[in-house]
Amino acid sequence: MKKTLILFALICTVSFSYAQLGRFYPINFPKYSFPKGLSQFGFTLFLYKDGNYKIELEREPLSDVIITGYTISIGKYVVKNNSIVLTDSYTGSKMLFQLGSSNLKPVKTFPFMKDIVFKEYYEYYRSSEPSYKMKETTAEKLVKEFEEKNIKNNPFTEGLYRFEYMRGERFDIILHNDKYEFSFKLWENLPFSVKVELDLCLIISTGTWERNGNILMLWDTNLQHKFYGLIREDGIELLFFRWVDDMIFIKR
């Protein structure tokens, strides 16, 4: 009887934890020492009651600008004592947050998230996220399939590689010696074809890299996790996010 009561108490504790975390934490960048020009951006961590999570970077709608949303990570989370562990279902990388009574503090995350404390939260009306139909595979499987089809080494030199995603928005990766830096940058398109770069550069990942055949192995020193890049004939495809297909970076 005593063992049954203990087991019941543990189940109630876990259920209570997930129920309490059925919420989302929005962050407005300018409040947290980010450039003033970023009032159009928001950053949100969704924690669903079914144990799923989603992290989004979203650009607010302006007069003539299409809303742009970037799903930085999707996966499962677990509550362990006063911590929350997020595991990305595409890359297998793990993020760690310290759980307070009314905030979440990053412990192990992407570099641009390290100083963000999620101090405000809202109860979320959904118990789960319905739109999980993006690239239902893993980075490891894509690497294996690519290696089987690409036996001959493709041309590759280190340097700057760029991926233009939407108007005025791009991703850069710099590979120099054995170090790399992966970042997101925002450009503002002004009248008369004048192009001015806004003061926005989010460092997504940094670390060391090495080449193995047509595979780039990127060791993220913040997450302590290995990411991959596929060396194709027309550029490098980075396997960081599952929300975009054919994320090909071209040499600059």
Buried (B, 14 or more C-beta within 10 A) or exposed (E): EEEEEEEEEEEEEEEEBBEBBBBBBBBBBBEEEBBEBBEBBBBBBBBBBEBBBBBBBBBEEEEEBEEBEBBBBBBBBEBEEEBBBBBBBBBBBBBBBBBEEEBBBBEBBBBBBEEBBBBBBEEBEEEEBEEEEEBEEBBBEBBEEBBEEBEEEBEBEBEBBBBEEEEBBBBBBBBEEEEBBBBBBBBBEEEEEEEEEBEBBBBBBBBEBEBEEBBBBBBBEBBEBBBBBBBBEEBBBBBBBBBBEEBBBEBE
